[in-house]
Amino acid sequence: MIEVAEPAAQEEGLLRLGRVLQETGYRFITGSPATHARVNARPGNEWARSVEDVLGWSRPFRAGVLPAEVMELMEAAGTLREQGDGWRSTIRASTLDDALFFHSAYPTTESDAVFFGPDTYRFAAAIERHLEAGQAVRRAVDIGCGAGPGAVLVARARPDAEVVAVDINEHALRCTRVDAALAGTANVVARRSDLLGSVDGAFDLIVANPPYLLDRDERVYRHGGGGLGEGLSLAIAGLARTRLAPGGTLLLYTGSAICGGFDRFRELVTARLQAAGLEWGYREIDPDVFGEELLEPAYAEADRIAAVLVIARRKRDD
């Protein structure tokens, strides 16, 4: 029987595990859930044969697959579950450039699952591209931080800035604290907050990659609400007018269900940003993501789901 460690001990165990993985050169790029399912279904992939199989592909494993130190640290972190004559990890470890991020194991069926995948890499690229332009950032926030990649990227690029990472999911906040420590970003502060309800003040930069799908189980990490999943994204866009400092920028990476060639989210968010007097831009990052969702009744009228980027800026003299 595997004993469940206290939360503080779990975080410490996870941090030590992450450092061991970094020292051994661990790398794993996380694909989409559909890709994950297809690869794991191939003959011979039923059981793990390497650390990457266990902590990347989320395959069950038997004794002798993991180095003893890794096994001990996973047990200390409370991330092992017995499965048949072996075990399964409840967490995954993904890499983004040279940074390592812990998040939920596949499949992400739990209501408090922490997502990391292709959207994360596109979101990260948008942040990096924006910061390369040289915007001064004294205070930033990552809304719905998940595993913390947005907050970590901003904190690494602007080490003198205060970077707040907020989420309503305690599991996500634990991951963010560990992932920020692994990245050496002491300027990241993780807080529980529903959007910015528990955080005061204005920000030079707001970044967000919120849930944007309609999920039949309304799991926190993927259900965006609204008519077609746009509810949370519109709520975040609505914060730009009051929570951006003069000259501040909102980077909102989200999704939009296109129906009959019409982008309803673009129309709705445009109306909000224009009413707020903000400068803004909108573009499709990827025209077709999560195509499997089109089989769901909620998307019976949708042609596709596009990944989009909204950039809004508050004027300096506003």
Residue frames as qw, qx, qy, qz and C-alpha x, y, z in Angstrom:
[[0.000, 0.887, 0.461, 0.000, 0.00, 0.00, 0.00],
 [0.415, 0.364, -0.011, 0.834, 1.37, 3.43, -0.98],
 [0.254, -0.638, -0.473, 0.552, 1.11, 6.05, 1.77],
 [0.221, 0.830, 0.297, 0.417, -0.20, 9.52, 0.86],
 [0.484, -0.064, -0.253, 0.835, 2.22, 12.27, 1.83],
 [0.046, -0.775, -0.363, 0.515, 1.24, 15.65, 3.28],
 [0.470, 0.856, 0.199, 0.084, 0.88, 18.49, 0.70],
 [0.089, -0.921, 0.365, 0.102, 4.10, 20.25, 1.77],
 [0.577, -0.355, 0.706, 0.207, 6.04, 16.98, 1.55],
 [0.696, 0.486, 0.512, 0.128, 4.49, 16.28, -1.84],
 [0.317, 0.948, -0.041, 0.004, 5.63, 19.64, -3.20],
 [0.286, -0.761, 0.568, 0.128, 9.14, 19.12, -1.84],
 [0.694, -0.045, 0.699, 0.165, 9.26, 15.61, -3.32],
 [0.613, 0.704, 0.347, 0.090, 8.07, 16.93, -6.68],
 [0.094, 0.959, -0.258, -0.068, 10.66, 19.69, -6.64],
 [0.451, -0.542, 0.690, 0.165, 13.45, 17.20, -5.91],
 [0.722, 0.283, 0.619, 0.127, 12.13, 14.90, -8.64],
 [0.459, 0.881, 0.117, -0.007, 12.15, 17.77, -11.12],
 [0.103, -0.866, 0.472, 0.127, 15.74, 18.62, -10.30],
 [0.610, -0.217, 0.741, 0.179, 16.81, 15.00, -10.84],
 [0.661, 0.572, 0.477, 0.087, 15.02, 14.97, -14.20],
 [0.246, 0.959, -0.124, -0.065, 16.73, 18.21, -15.21],
 [0.342, -0.690, 0.618, 0.159, 20.13, 16.85, -14.21],
 [0.615, -0.015, 0.766, 0.187, 19.63, 13.72, -16.31],
 [0.031, 0.230, -0.528, -0.817, 18.57, 15.70, -19.42],
 [0.306, 0.450, 0.829, -0.129, 14.93, 14.61, -19.44],
 [0.207, 0.229, -0.253, -0.917, 12.91, 15.97, -22.38],
 [0.212, 0.396, 0.891, 0.068, 9.34, 15.34, -23.48],
 [0.207, 0.052, -0.208, -0.955, 7.12, 17.36, -25.82],
 [0.338, 0.317, 0.802, -0.377, 3.44, 16.79, -25.08],
 [0.072, -0.132, -0.652, -0.743, 1.16, 16.39, -28.08],
 [0.543, -0.196, -0.097, -0.811, -2.63, 16.53, -28.30],
 [0.633, -0.134, 0.639, -0.417, -4.85, 14.07, -26.41],
 [0.875, 0.395, 0.029, -0.280, -5.77, 12.44, -29.74],
 [0.514, 0.622, -0.581, 0.106, -2.11, 11.90, -30.62],
 [0.255, -0.450, 0.751, -0.409, -1.42, 10.61, -27.13],
 [0.807, 0.048, 0.431, -0.402, -4.22, 8.04, -27.42],
 [0.829, 0.510, -0.179, -0.148, -3.08, 6.84, -30.85],
 [0.326, 0.619, -0.679, 0.221, 0.56, 6.41, -29.87],
 [0.381, -0.336, 0.737, -0.446, -0.25, 4.63, -26.62],
 [0.858, 0.169, 0.265, -0.407, -2.60, 2.26, -28.48],
 [0.578, 0.569, -0.567, -0.149, 0.21, 0.91, -30.66],
 [0.965, -0.156, -0.205, 0.041, 1.25, -2.70, -29.98],
 [0.713, 0.117, -0.330, 0.607, 4.14, -2.79, -27.51],
 [0.044, 0.442, -0.196, 0.874, 3.18, 0.48, -25.80],
 [0.633, -0.565, -0.466, -0.251, 0.95, -1.10, -23.17],
 [0.705, -0.641, -0.113, 0.282, 3.67, -0.84, -20.51],
 [0.063, 0.963, -0.262, -0.012, 6.46, 1.70, -20.02],
 [0.917, 0.088, -0.082, 0.381, 10.09, 0.91, -20.78],
 [0.463, 0.268, -0.147, 0.832, 11.68, 4.26, -19.90],
 [0.129, -0.404, -0.427, 0.799, 11.35, 7.33, -17.70],
 [0.203, 0.135, -0.281, -0.928, 9.82, 9.21, -20.66],
 [0.378, -0.258, -0.807, -0.373, 7.23, 6.46, -21.07],
 [0.343, -0.473, -0.720, 0.375, 6.23, 6.84, -17.43],
 [0.153, -0.587, -0.289, 0.740, 6.35, 10.61, -16.97],
 [0.120, 0.276, -0.367, -0.880, 5.64, 11.67, -20.54],
 [0.397, -0.059, -0.725, -0.559, 3.38, 9.05, -22.13],
 [0.570, -0.247, 0.368, -0.692, 1.65, 8.18, -18.84],
 [0.760, 0.079, -0.607, -0.219, 2.07, 4.43, -19.36],
 [0.815, -0.534, 0.147, -0.170, 1.87, 2.00, -16.44],
 [0.406, 0.622, -0.647, 0.171, 5.16, 0.51, -15.38],
 [0.923, -0.301, -0.240, 0.019, 6.60, -2.41, -13.48],
 [0.613, -0.721, 0.235, 0.224, 9.47, -2.74, -11.05],
 [0.699, -0.171, 0.414, 0.558, 12.90, -2.04, -12.50],
 [0.441, 0.714, 0.363, 0.405, 11.82, 0.46, -15.18],
 [0.045, -0.952, 0.042, -0.299, 12.60, 3.58, -13.16],
 [0.417, 0.382, -0.575, 0.591, 15.90, 4.38, -11.43],
 [0.476, -0.433, -0.691, 0.330, 15.57, 3.78, -7.68],
 [0.168, -0.227, -0.241, 0.929, 16.00, 7.49, -6.88],
 [0.290, -0.116, -0.365, -0.877, 13.21, 8.52, -9.27],
 [0.530, -0.372, -0.736, -0.199, 10.90, 5.86, -7.83],
 [0.415, -0.374, -0.579, 0.594, 11.60, 7.03, -4.27],
 [0.018, -0.149, -0.055, 0.987, 10.99, 10.67, -5.13],
 [0.395, -0.234, -0.545, -0.702, 7.73, 9.89, -6.92],
 [0.526, -0.440, -0.722, 0.092, 6.56, 8.02, -3.83],
 [0.298, -0.319, -0.383, 0.814, 7.57, 10.97, -1.63],
 [0.137, 0.049, -0.189, -0.971, 5.64, 13.30, -3.92],
 [0.477, 0.289, 0.661, -0.502, 2.55, 11.12, -3.69],
 [0.463, 0.493, -0.318, -0.665, 2.37, 10.61, -7.45],
 [0.157, 0.176, -0.952, -0.194, 2.23, 6.81, -7.60],
 [0.757, -0.009, 0.216, -0.616, -0.92, 4.73, -7.96],
 [0.419, -0.158, 0.891, 0.072, -0.95, 0.94, -8.02],
 [0.697, 0.402, -0.165, -0.571, -2.11, -0.65, -11.28],
 [0.933, 0.180, -0.300, -0.085, -2.21, -4.40, -11.68],
 [0.877, -0.274, -0.075, 0.386, 1.25, -5.73, -10.86],
 [0.503, 0.216, 0.003, 0.837, 2.80, -2.29, -11.29],
 [0.123, -0.625, -0.336, 0.693, 2.15, 1.41, -10.89],
 [0.330, 0.690, 0.391, 0.512, 1.04, 4.50, -12.79],
 [0.277, -0.123, -0.196, 0.933, 2.12, 8.12, -12.31],
 [0.083, 0.793, 0.574, -0.185, -0.55, 10.73, -11.60],
 [0.020, 0.875, -0.098, -0.474, 1.62, 13.50, -13.04],
 [0.778, 0.487, 0.165, 0.361, 3.42, 14.20, -16.30],
 [0.357, -0.677, 0.174, 0.620, 6.56, 16.20, -16.95],
 [0.616, 0.692, 0.283, 0.248, 6.84, 18.22, -20.16],
 [0.484, -0.367, 0.120, 0.785, 9.62, 20.45, -21.42],
 [0.328, 0.910, 0.243, 0.071, 9.33, 23.84, -23.08],
 [0.311, 0.817, -0.399, 0.277, 12.73, 24.97, -24.34],
 [0.433, 0.280, -0.743, 0.427, 15.00, 24.28, -21.33],
 [0.393, -0.269, 0.449, -0.756, 12.23, 24.54, -18.70],
 [0.257, -0.133, -0.957, -0.033, 10.42, 21.59, -17.14],
 [0.471, -0.199, 0.108, -0.853, 6.74, 21.65, -16.15],
 [0.046, 0.136, 0.970, -0.197, 4.76, 19.17, -14.08],
 [0.526, 0.016, -0.089, -0.846, 1.08, 18.76, -14.91],
 [0.777, -0.034, 0.453, -0.437, -1.63, 16.09, -14.87],
 [0.313, -0.158, 0.895, 0.276, -1.15, 12.62, -16.31],
 [0.500, 0.136, -0.481, -0.707, -3.01, 11.41, -19.38],
 [0.029, 0.600, 0.504, 0.620, -5.97, 11.02, -19.61],
 [0.021, 0.079, -0.346, 0.935, -6.98, 14.27, -17.94],
 [0.357, -0.468, -0.728, -0.352, -10.35, 13.10, -16.67],
 [0.348, -0.475, -0.589, 0.553, -10.30, 14.64, -13.17],
 [0.036, 0.921, 0.373, 0.107, -12.21, 17.86, -12.57],
 [0.285, -0.915, 0.169, 0.229, -9.05, 19.52, -11.20],
 [0.839, 0.150, 0.255, 0.456, -6.71, 18.29, -13.95],
 [0.121, -0.807, 0.214, 0.536, -3.88, 20.62, -15.02],
 [0.794, 0.552, 0.243, 0.077, -3.51, 20.80, -18.80],
 [0.183, -0.690, 0.479, 0.511, -0.34, 21.15, -20.87],
 [0.713, 0.309, 0.599, 0.192, -0.14, 20.52, -24.61],
 [0.470, 0.370, 0.401, 0.694, 0.07, 22.08, -28.08],
 [0.086, -0.915, -0.286, -0.271, -1.94, 25.11, -26.94],
 [0.585, -0.740, 0.036, 0.330, 0.74, 25.72, -24.32],
 [0.614, -0.098, 0.356, 0.697, 3.50, 25.84, -26.90],
 [0.228, 0.636, 0.424, 0.602, 1.53, 28.24, -29.11],
 [0.350, -0.911, -0.213, -0.050, 0.71, 30.41, -26.09],
 [0.657, -0.533, 0.149, 0.511, 4.39, 30.45, -25.10],
 [0.520, 0.225, 0.393, 0.724, 5.46, 31.47, -28.60],
 [0.011, 0.832, 0.357, 0.426, 3.01, 34.40, -28.53],
 [0.501, -0.848, -0.051, 0.164, 4.38, 35.61, -25.19],
 [0.675, -0.286, 0.276, 0.621, 8.00, 35.30, -26.30],
 [0.388, 0.493, 0.417, 0.658, 7.29, 37.18, -29.54],
 [0.165, -0.916, -0.261, -0.254, 5.62, 40.00, -27.62],
 [0.595, -0.750, 0.058, 0.284, 8.38, 40.33, -25.03],
 [0.691, 0.052, 0.292, 0.659, 11.06, 40.42, -27.72],
 [0.201, 0.781, 0.287, 0.517, 9.62, 43.80, -28.74],
 [0.389, 0.200, -0.381, 0.815, 10.93, 45.17, -25.45],
 [0.412, -0.710, -0.269, -0.504, 7.83, 46.16, -23.48],
 [0.043, 0.368, -0.637, 0.676, 8.73, 47.32, -19.98],
 [0.694, -0.415, -0.521, -0.273, 7.01, 45.14, -17.39],
 [0.086, -0.458, 0.586, -0.663, 7.00, 46.01, -13.72],
 [0.482, 0.009, 0.716, -0.504, 3.97, 43.92, -12.78],
 [0.455, 0.134, -0.683, -0.555, 2.37, 41.05, -14.72],
 [0.622, -0.057, 0.620, -0.474, -0.29, 38.41, -14.15],
 [0.245, 0.081, -0.887, -0.383, -1.03, 35.03, -15.72],
 [0.628, -0.039, 0.273, -0.727, -4.80, 34.42, -15.39],
 [0.963, 0.092, 0.092, -0.237, -5.72, 30.73, -15.15],
 [0.013, -0.765, 0.634, 0.116, -2.04, 29.86, -14.86],
 [0.958, 0.145, -0.216, -0.119, -2.40, 26.05, -14.94],
 [0.902, -0.116, -0.098, 0.404, 1.11, 24.60, -14.75],
 [0.342, -0.825, 0.021, 0.450, 2.56, 28.12, -14.86],
 [0.674, 0.192, 0.346, 0.624, 4.25, 28.38, -18.29],
 [0.171, 0.845, 0.238, 0.448, 2.96, 31.88, -18.97],
 [0.442, -0.895, 0.062, -0.021, 4.09, 33.21, -15.62],
 [0.780, -0.346, 0.298, 0.427, 7.48, 31.49, -15.85],
 [0.593, 0.442, 0.321, 0.592, 8.20, 32.82, -19.35],
 [0.008, -0.919, -0.103, -0.380, 7.38, 36.39, -18.34],
 [0.613, -0.774, 0.136, 0.078, 9.38, 36.08, -15.12],
 [0.795, -0.114, 0.296, 0.516, 12.45, 34.75, -16.92],
 [0.445, 0.576, 0.282, 0.625, 12.32, 37.49, -19.55],
 [0.109, -0.756, 0.051, -0.643, 11.67, 40.24, -16.97],
 [0.634, -0.143, -0.655, 0.385, 13.47, 39.10, -13.78],
 [0.105, 0.027, -0.381, 0.918, 12.86, 42.43, -12.02],
 [0.471, -0.275, -0.295, -0.785, 9.09, 42.26, -12.50],
 [0.421, -0.026, 0.740, -0.523, 6.55, 41.03, -9.99],
 [0.436, 0.042, -0.711, -0.550, 4.69, 38.17, -11.72],
 [0.536, -0.048, 0.590, -0.602, 1.46, 36.90, -10.19],
 [0.292, 0.013, -0.880, -0.376, 0.05, 33.52, -11.25],
 [0.492, -0.010, 0.452, -0.743, -3.63, 33.03, -10.43],
 [0.421, -0.059, -0.826, -0.370, -5.98, 30.06, -10.69],
 [0.680, -0.360, 0.138, -0.624, -9.00, 28.64, -8.87],
 [0.951, 0.027, -0.305, -0.039, -7.45, 25.16, -8.98],
 [0.539, -0.751, 0.381, -0.024, -5.25, 24.33, -5.99],
 [0.885, 0.003, 0.367, 0.287, -3.59, 21.50, -7.93],
 [0.545, 0.725, 0.100, 0.409, -2.60, 24.01, -10.62],
 [0.160, -0.930, 0.225, -0.242, -1.16, 26.38, -8.02],
 [0.778, -0.470, 0.396, 0.132, 0.94, 23.57, -6.54],
 [0.803, 0.325, 0.296, 0.402, 2.29, 22.75, -10.00],
 [0.275, 0.890, 0.005, 0.363, 3.03, 26.42, -10.65],
 [0.444, -0.841, 0.303, -0.058, 4.96, 26.83, -7.40],
 [0.817, -0.232, 0.451, 0.274, 7.12, 23.79, -8.17],
 [0.687, 0.525, 0.308, 0.396, 7.58, 24.67, -11.85],
 [0.076, 0.965, -0.079, 0.240, 8.54, 28.27, -11.04],
 [0.582, -0.702, 0.404, 0.078, 11.12, 27.02, -8.54],
 [0.834, 0.060, 0.439, 0.329, 12.55, 24.59, -11.10],
 [0.508, 0.723, 0.207, 0.420, 12.90, 27.48, -13.55],
 [0.517, -0.139, -0.217, 0.816, 14.66, 29.63, -10.95],
 [0.053, -0.548, -0.266, -0.791, 11.98, 32.32, -11.13],
 [0.277, -0.308, -0.670, 0.616, 11.73, 33.57, -7.55],
 [0.141, 0.125, 0.039, -0.981, 9.66, 36.55, -8.79],
 [0.461, -0.247, -0.654, -0.546, 6.59, 34.35, -9.45],
 [0.264, -0.044, 0.668, -0.694, 3.89, 34.41, -6.77],
 [0.292, -0.242, -0.841, -0.386, 1.06, 31.85, -7.06],
 [0.264, 0.049, 0.488, -0.831, -2.32, 32.86, -5.63],
 [0.129, 0.446, 0.883, 0.063, -5.81, 31.46, -5.59],
 [0.193, 0.409, 0.099, -0.886, -8.14, 33.86, -7.37],
 [0.489, 0.570, 0.659, 0.045, -11.24, 33.70, -9.55],
 [0.431, 0.771, 0.137, 0.447, -9.91, 35.78, -12.45],
 [0.343, 0.375, -0.335, 0.793, -8.54, 38.89, -10.67],
 [0.513, -0.694, -0.338, -0.375, -11.11, 38.93, -7.87],
 [0.754, -0.614, -0.107, 0.207, -8.54, 38.34, -5.13],
 [0.641, -0.025, 0.104, 0.760, -5.70, 40.40, -6.63],
 [0.001, 0.903, 0.218, -0.371, -5.45, 44.18, -6.33],
 [0.223, -0.657, 0.338, 0.636, -3.87, 46.78, -8.58],
 [0.648, 0.701, -0.081, -0.287, -3.03, 47.27, -12.22],
 [0.794, -0.156, 0.485, 0.333, -0.70, 45.33, -14.50],
 [0.095, 0.643, -0.458, -0.606, 1.65, 46.22, -17.33],
 [0.375, 0.229, -0.802, -0.405, 1.03, 42.79, -18.84],
 [0.725, -0.017, 0.504, -0.469, -1.86, 40.36, -18.54],
 [0.305, 0.271, -0.832, -0.374, -1.46, 36.97, -20.20],
 [0.662, 0.013, 0.553, -0.506, -4.10, 34.26, -20.32],
 [0.337, 0.137, -0.838, -0.407, -4.76, 30.93, -21.98],
 [0.534, -0.072, 0.517, -0.665, -8.19, 30.13, -20.53],
 [0.377, 0.218, 0.899, 0.039, -10.41, 27.11, -21.13],
 [0.300, 0.333, -0.206, -0.869, -12.37, 27.71, -24.33],
 [0.274, -0.074, -0.882, -0.375, -14.31, 24.52, -25.01],
 [0.700, -0.263, 0.070, -0.660, -17.79, 23.42, -24.02],
 [0.200, 0.222, -0.942, 0.154, -17.17, 20.36, -21.88],
 [0.625, -0.370, -0.535, -0.432, -20.12, 18.09, -21.09],
 [0.689, -0.395, -0.520, 0.313, -18.65, 17.41, -17.61],
 [0.092, -0.950, -0.006, -0.298, -17.74, 21.10, -17.09],
 [0.813, -0.245, -0.128, 0.513, -14.21, 20.23, -15.99],
 [0.201, -0.899, -0.034, 0.388, -12.48, 23.38, -14.77],
 [0.427, -0.447, 0.476, 0.625, -9.41, 23.07, -16.98],
 [0.228, 0.091, 0.716, 0.654, -11.32, 22.93, -20.28],
 [0.057, 0.711, 0.696, 0.087, -14.86, 24.35, -19.87],
 [0.223, 0.084, 0.035, 0.971, -15.08, 27.97, -20.98],
 [0.148, 0.585, 0.618, -0.504, -18.83, 28.44, -20.68],
 [0.235, 0.466, -0.195, -0.830, -20.90, 30.80, -22.78],
 [0.782, 0.395, 0.028, -0.481, -22.59, 29.79, -26.01],
 [0.898, 0.381, -0.211, 0.063, -19.63, 27.99, -27.60],
 [0.839, -0.189, -0.182, 0.476, -16.94, 28.08, -24.92],
 [0.367, 0.550, -0.023, 0.750, -16.11, 31.80, -25.18],
 [0.448, -0.827, -0.303, -0.154, -17.45, 32.86, -21.75],
 [0.678, -0.576, -0.010, 0.457, -14.20, 32.99, -19.78],
 [0.536, 0.155, 0.267, 0.786, -12.28, 34.57, -22.65],
 [0.017, -0.734, -0.324, -0.597, -14.81, 37.41, -22.88],
 [0.565, -0.801, -0.193, 0.052, -14.66, 37.91, -19.12],
 [0.684, -0.324, 0.105, 0.645, -10.87, 38.24, -19.26],
 [0.333, 0.423, 0.325, 0.777, -11.06, 40.65, -22.18],
 [0.249, -0.837, -0.347, -0.341, -13.47, 42.71, -20.11],
 [0.651, -0.648, -0.120, 0.377, -10.82, 43.16, -17.42],
 [0.625, 0.239, 0.123, 0.733, -8.40, 44.93, -19.77],
 [0.025, 0.777, 0.171, 0.605, -9.96, 48.38, -19.40],
 [0.515, -0.807, 0.026, -0.287, -9.85, 48.47, -15.60],
 [0.845, -0.475, 0.186, 0.163, -6.86, 46.27, -14.75],
 [0.736, 0.336, 0.070, 0.583, -4.26, 47.29, -17.33],
 [0.329, -0.646, -0.032, 0.688, -1.91, 50.09, -16.35],
 [0.398, 0.854, -0.054, -0.331, -1.57, 52.93, -18.91],
 [0.291, 0.670, -0.650, -0.213, 0.41, 51.49, -21.81],
 [0.480, -0.225, 0.832, -0.162, -0.28, 47.96, -20.55],
 [0.473, 0.255, -0.657, -0.529, -1.05, 44.98, -22.78],
 [0.783, -0.040, 0.505, -0.360, -3.38, 41.99, -22.67],
 [0.288, 0.327, -0.826, -0.357, -2.28, 38.83, -24.50],
 [0.720, 0.030, 0.483, -0.498, -5.26, 36.49, -24.69],
 [0.218, 0.239, -0.875, -0.360, -4.66, 33.13, -26.39],
 [0.576, 0.133, 0.604, -0.535, -7.94, 31.29, -26.78],
 [0.204, 0.124, 0.886, 0.398, -10.17, 29.41, -29.20],
 [0.441, 0.321, 0.083, -0.834, -13.15, 30.29, -31.34],
 [0.492, 0.280, 0.823, 0.056, -15.75, 27.98, -32.87],
 [0.157, 0.282, -0.391, -0.862, -16.32, 29.04, -36.47],
 [0.443, 0.393, 0.780, -0.203, -19.88, 28.36, -37.64],
 [0.510, 0.740, 0.432, 0.078, -20.85, 28.79, -41.28],
 [0.558, 0.437, 0.049, 0.704, -17.64, 30.73, -41.84],
 [0.186, -0.833, -0.042, -0.519, -18.60, 33.25, -39.12],
 [0.500, 0.052, -0.592, 0.630, -16.33, 34.01, -36.14],
 [0.393, -0.786, -0.380, -0.287, -18.81, 35.01, -33.43],
 [0.662, -0.537, -0.193, 0.486, -16.13, 35.33, -30.75],
 [0.418, 0.104, 0.150, 0.890, -14.30, 37.91, -32.83],
 [0.139, -0.632, -0.371, -0.666, -17.47, 39.98, -33.10],
 [0.600, -0.723, -0.341, -0.034, -18.16, 39.76, -29.36],
 [0.669, -0.404, -0.086, 0.618, -14.63, 40.53, -28.19],
 [0.319, 0.322, 0.238, 0.859, -14.26, 43.36, -30.71],
 [0.275, -0.758, -0.355, -0.473, -17.36, 45.06, -29.30],
 [0.671, -0.675, -0.211, 0.221, -15.95, 44.86, -25.76],
 [0.631, -0.185, 0.075, 0.750, -12.52, 46.17, -26.65],
 [0.172, 0.481, 0.315, 0.800, -13.86, 49.00, -28.79],
 [0.406, -0.798, -0.344, -0.283, -16.28, 50.07, -26.05],
 [0.699, -0.592, -0.101, 0.388, -13.34, 50.17, -23.63],
 [0.186, 0.966, -0.166, -0.069, -11.38, 52.45, -25.96],
 [0.663, -0.460, 0.517, 0.286, -8.49, 50.01, -26.30],
 [0.397, 0.603, -0.580, -0.378, -6.15, 49.50, -29.22],
 [0.772, -0.111, 0.602, -0.171, -6.45, 45.89, -30.30],
 [0.377, 0.440, -0.696, -0.424, -5.52, 43.21, -32.81],
 [0.815, -0.004, 0.479, -0.325, -6.89, 39.75, -33.58],
 [0.464, 0.502, -0.641, -0.349, -5.52, 36.87, -35.62],
 [0.983, -0.066, -0.013, -0.169, -5.84, 33.14, -36.07],
 [0.280, -0.653, 0.701, 0.057, -2.81, 31.23, -34.80],
 [0.118, -0.070, 0.970, 0.201, -4.06, 27.84, -36.02],
 [0.485, -0.011, -0.293, -0.824, -7.22, 27.41, -38.12],
 [0.833, -0.121, -0.405, -0.357, -8.10, 23.92, -36.87],
 [0.060, 0.343, -0.817, 0.460, -7.53, 22.60, -33.34],
 [0.351, 0.056, 0.790, -0.500, -9.36, 19.94, -31.29],
 [0.429, 0.100, -0.564, -0.699, -11.14, 18.63, -34.38],
 [0.264, -0.175, -0.946, 0.063, -12.44, 15.68, -32.35],
 [0.121, 0.301, 0.538, -0.778, -14.70, 18.09, -30.46],
 [0.392, 0.157, -0.337, -0.841, -16.79, 18.53, -33.61],
 [0.396, -0.150, -0.889, -0.177, -18.29, 15.11, -32.86],
 [0.074, -0.297, -0.704, 0.641, -19.86, 16.57, -29.69],
 [0.086, 0.731, 0.665, 0.123, -23.49, 17.77, -29.84],
 [0.191, -0.805, -0.155, 0.539, -22.40, 21.23, -28.61],
 [0.108, -0.534, 0.454, 0.705, -20.48, 21.75, -31.85],
 [0.576, 0.392, 0.715, 0.064, -23.03, 20.31, -34.27],
 [0.398, 0.887, 0.231, -0.018, -23.09, 23.58, -36.23],
 [0.260, -0.821, 0.361, 0.359, -19.36, 24.34, -36.09],
 [0.748, 0.621, -0.234, -0.005, -17.07, 24.12, -39.14],
 [0.701, 0.236, -0.426, 0.522, -13.89, 24.15, -37.08],
 [0.507, -0.836, -0.113, 0.174, -12.36, 25.45, -33.86],
 [0.538, 0.654, -0.170, 0.503, -9.58, 27.97, -34.41],
 [0.605, -0.473, -0.239, 0.595, -6.83, 28.99, -32.01],
 [0.209, 0.843, 0.177, 0.462, -6.77, 32.80, -31.91],
 [0.506, -0.210, -0.294, 0.783, -4.69, 35.54, -30.31],
 [0.055, -0.922, -0.303, -0.236, -6.18, 38.78, -29.03],
 [0.515, -0.065, -0.217, 0.827, -3.77, 41.63, -28.25],
 [0.117, -0.891, -0.355, -0.258, -5.26, 44.68, -26.53],
 [0.501, 0.038, -0.255, 0.826, -3.41, 47.75, -25.31],
 [0.180, -0.879, -0.391, 0.205, -4.47, 50.56, -23.04],
 [0.392, 0.754, -0.007, 0.528, -3.29, 53.95, -24.27],
 [0.531, -0.039, -0.419, 0.735, -0.67, 55.69, -22.16],
 [0.061, -0.158, 0.114, -0.979, -2.71, 58.89, -21.89],
 [0.514, -0.418, -0.614, -0.428, -5.89, 57.02, -20.92]]
